[in-house]
Every structure is written in structure tokens, then in C-alpha cells.
């Protein structure tokens, strides 16, 4: 009798979300895209679609912040393009993983998801909302999320670099790489999807 094999994970769609969709979520999307869908190479078989958006409509239609693009280019990511857009209810059915960059955006998305689950009549077909920093991020203690995570603390936030200097964009890049690699590792290990 042949040994039972575990089912092959299905490809997932991933959405990165920040406030305005020009700094952190675009940084995360550009990094994740470079790791999973590199130019002129075979795309990662477990990633079907990647996008980013904002919870606010402040920059709809605009390009990513020039400092985001400069940081990506300095790391060899030169083919990334994007136009900012606002999160929409349809994203809950279009994406399996909706990854927030910080606690405020996570909370906004969680409230929207509760309404969508009620409207949908259940969890089936409604994407999961998580903090991106839950994947490979440093644990933060305190706050109500400590209890939600079994006392382990909250995942790391990507602090908005918009009002700061270039070092904030470098930090956001490094976090996006670390979190993306951890997410991909968990996906490949069958711990997700």
C-alpha cells in the first residue's frame, strides 16, 4: 500500500496594506515580487498573485514614493511598478493573505473583515488578515494583542518612513525582506494555506 502523501498546497494570492500605498506596502510588494516572481525566471509555484493597497485613498493613482523606488533600485529591484489604490471589499475574496504593515491598519482591516464574514455568511472565501511582522518579526510585549497571541506578544510593525529620512526606507526594506522570507518559508513548509 503506497504511503499517503500530504496534499500539495494551493497557490495563494497576497496583498500588502499600509495607509497610503506609496511607502511600506509598495516596498513589501516590490520585495516580495522580486523573491517570488523574479524577472526572466520561473515564478514561485505557491504564489499566484501579489498586489498592494492602502486603507486610505490619499494617493490613489499615484506612483510609489521616490524614496521607496530609490531603495528598491539600490537593491537591484528595477522592474517594479505600481499605481496606488484603496483597499476594497472585493480584496477579501481576491486574496488569501492580507498583510498589514502596522497595528492601526491591521485593526481597520479586521473590522472590515468582521463585516465581510457576516455579509458572506461565514469565513469560507474571505482572506485572512494578519500583521506582516508576524512572519519573522521581533515580538513586542504589551497591549491587548499579547493576550490574542497566547501571551507571546505582537509581531513587529513596519514604521511609516514617510516623514523621515532615507534610513526609514532602508529599515522598511530590511523588514520586508525578513518578513517575506519567513512567510515564504512557512508557506513552503505547509504551515500556511
Secondary structure, 3 states (H helix, E strand, C coil): CCCCCCCCCCCEEEEEEECCCCCHHHHHHHHHHHHHCCCCCCCCCCEEEEEEEECCCCCCCCCCCHHHHHHHHHCCCCCCCCCCCECCCCHHHHCCEEEECCHHHHHHHHHHHHHHHHHHCCCCCCCEEEECECCCCCCECCCHHHHHCCCCCECECCCCCCCCCHHHHHHHHHHHHHHHHHHHHHHHCCCCC
